[in-house]
Amino acid sequence: MLHGKVAIVTGASRGIGRAIAVAMAREGASVVINFTANESAAHETLVAVEAASGQGVVVRADVADASDCEKLVRTALDIFGKIDILVNNAGITRDNIVARMKLEEWQSVIDTNLSGAFNCAKAVMRPLLKQKSGGRIINLSSVIGQAGGAGQANYAAAKAGLIGLTKSLAKELASRQITVNAVAPGYIETEMTSVLLEDIKSDILKQIPLGRFGLPEDVAEAVVFLASERAAYITGQVIAIDGGLVMQ
């Protein structure tokens, strides 16, 4: 579905980001594997991409830094000559109730999870428009951005903001055949959910109609679809991948 395409996947060193990078490689895309801190994990993603018969490159960049995002895009253009797909997946958590949340805990999550997507979208916009061949931007929101979460006001605000950013960009770029969509994963089996206590996991499972946590691959398949020509008439949408947890 993505033969000949070039994709940037932020936060691709592990979890959902890695699954997206590998799934795109499997469908024929060349993948720019972005990471911030864990270089060895990013190279593990590269190995997985190559094992899927794909081509990839590892690029360190902090998406919270606009100049780093510009460097990320320049590197992708220098190596592959173009960019077709941007997946804004990079994200962090700094959970705390608002009464105890430090400004740094609030700001760091907003800077990475929301401003990071803005920075990357802005950096990739000029080459996408110049190519005149359309493009895809896919933002990773969250069920928490749709329903809120106690102790996660910073994360919820950032992920809800991504939905607004998605819809606004979709309207701005539609005339150039650049689609912008978001996916909103629910509870996915990653490092973030592995730290939950068993009784909390049990309570969450009772709220999920499909009765299980999702897999990173569940999210990756939806992202690949949105990145493909099969989704050419879909823009400004938020697709929940949460087993039915939040139905709107």
LINWOHU-V78957 format. One record per residue. N is the residue number from 1. SS is DSSP state (helix for helix, strand for strand, loop for the rest). D_CENTER is the distance of its C-alpha to the mean C-alpha in whole Angstrom. Layout:
BEGIN
n ss d_center
N SS D_CENTER
N SS D_CENTER
END
This chain:
BEGIN
n ss d_center
1 loop 19
2 loop 17
3 loop 20
4 loop 21
5 loop 17
6 strand 16
7 strand 12
8 strand 10
9 strand 7
10 loop 7
11 loop 7
12 loop 9
13 loop 12
14 loop 12
15 helix 11
16 helix 8
17 helix 7
18 helix 10
19 helix 11
20 helix 8
21 helix 10
22 helix 14
23 helix 13
24 helix 13
25 helix 16
26 helix 18
27 loop 18
28 loop 19
29 loop 16
30 strand 17
31 strand 14
32 strand 13
33 strand 12
34 strand 11
35 strand 12
36 loop 14
37 loop 17
38 loop 17
39 helix 18
40 helix 20
41 helix 17
42 helix 15
43 helix 19
44 helix 18
45 helix 15
46 helix 17
47 helix 20
48 helix 18
49 helix 17
50 helix 21
51 helix 22
52 loop 20
53 loop 22
54 loop 19
55 strand 20
56 strand 17
57 strand 18
58 strand 16
59 strand 16
60 strand 16
61 loop 15
62 loop 14
63 loop 12
64 loop 14
65 loop 17
66 helix 17
67 helix 19
68 helix 17
69 helix 15
70 helix 18
71 helix 19
72 helix 15
73 helix 16
74 helix 20
75 helix 19
76 helix 17
77 helix 20
78 helix 23
79 helix 22
80 helix 21
81 loop 22
82 loop 20
83 loop 16
84 loop 15
85 strand 11
86 strand 9
87 strand 5
88 strand 4
89 loop 2
90 loop 6
91 loop 8
92 loop 12
93 loop 14
94 loop 18
95 loop 20
96 strand 23
97 loop 25
98 loop 25
99 loop 29
100 loop 28
101 loop 25
102 loop 26
103 helix 24
104 helix 23
105 helix 21
106 helix 20
107 helix 19
108 helix 17
109 helix 14
110 helix 15
111 helix 15
112 helix 12
113 helix 9
114 helix 11
115 helix 13
116 helix 11
117 helix 9
118 helix 12
119 helix 13
120 helix 11
121 helix 12
122 helix 15
123 helix 16
124 helix 15
125 helix 17
126 helix 20
127 helix 20
128 helix 18
129 helix 21
130 helix 24
131 helix 23
132 loop 24
133 loop 22
134 loop 19
135 strand 16
136 strand 12
137 strand 9
138 strand 7
139 strand 5
140 strand 4
141 loop 7
142 loop 10
143 helix 14
144 helix 15
145 helix 14
146 helix 16
147 helix 19
148 loop 19
149 loop 19
150 loop 23
151 loop 22
152 strand 18
153 helix 19
154 helix 17
155 helix 14
156 helix 15
157 helix 16
158 helix 13
159 helix 11
160 helix 14
161 helix 14
162 helix 10
163 helix 12
164 helix 15
165 helix 13
166 helix 12
167 helix 15
168 helix 17
169 helix 15
170 helix 16
171 helix 20
172 helix 20
173 helix 19
174 helix 20
175 helix 24
176 helix 22
177 loop 21
178 strand 17
179 strand 15
180 strand 12
181 strand 11
182 strand 8
183 strand 8
184 strand 10
185 strand 10
186 loop 13
187 loop 15
188 strand 13
189 loop 16
190 loop 14
191 helix 16
192 helix 15
193 helix 17
194 helix 19
195 loop 21
196 loop 22
197 loop 26
198 helix 27
199 helix 29
200 helix 26
201 helix 24
202 helix 27
203 helix 27
204 helix 23
205 helix 24
206 helix 27
207 helix 25
208 loop 22
209 loop 24
210 loop 23
211 loop 24
212 loop 22
213 loop 18
214 strand 16
215 loop 15
216 helix 11
217 helix 13
218 helix 13
219 helix 10
220 helix 10
221 helix 13
222 helix 11
223 helix 9
224 helix 12
225 helix 14
226 helix 12
227 helix 12
228 loop 16
229 helix 19
230 helix 19
231 helix 17
232 loop 19
233 loop 20
234 loop 17
235 loop 16
236 loop 15
237 loop 14
238 strand 13
239 strand 13
240 strand 13
241 strand 13
242 loop 15
243 loop 19
244 loop 20
245 loop 20
246 loop 19
247 loop 21
248 loop 22
END
